Amino acid sequence: MDDEQERLLPIANVGRIMKQILPATAKISKEAKETLQECSTEFISFVTAEASDKCHKENRKTVNGDDICWALSTLGFDNYSEAMVRYLYKYREAERQKPDQNKAGSSNPDQDKQQLEESNYGNDQLGKQNNEDPSS
């Protein structure tokens, strides 16, 4: 496998996502899959690079979900950013529920603390959404 193929998303995954959206009788050409594979990989790289630059300026090594939301918004993808903020909020709520559901299992306090942290960016975005409950 050459370097170009190694940096792209797996084409089988791209094709699977495409099939979920299309009617069951629709066919997808190899060219369409390859085109979307390249575009989606480039989009992810573009957003991640912006988030990474922010982390670098803040002397942080780890890109988190809030950084991705910030990058999407900064790059003009506000609709995606808002959707990601809502998803991230719901994801974190679900993660908070896990310790309650698994009381018998051992818990890592440092990991729990990290999962429970909410960033300023995520909270700011949730508050901007017409004062709606972000879990709805």
Secondary structure as UniProt FT lines:
FT   HELIX           3..7
FT   HELIX           11..21
FT   TURN            24..25
FT   HELIX           30..57
FT   TURN            58..59
FT   HELIX           65..74
FT   TURN            75..76
FT   HELIX           78..101
FT   TURN            102..104
FT   HELIX           109..116
FT   HELIX           120..128
FT   TURN            129..131
FT   TURN            134..135
//
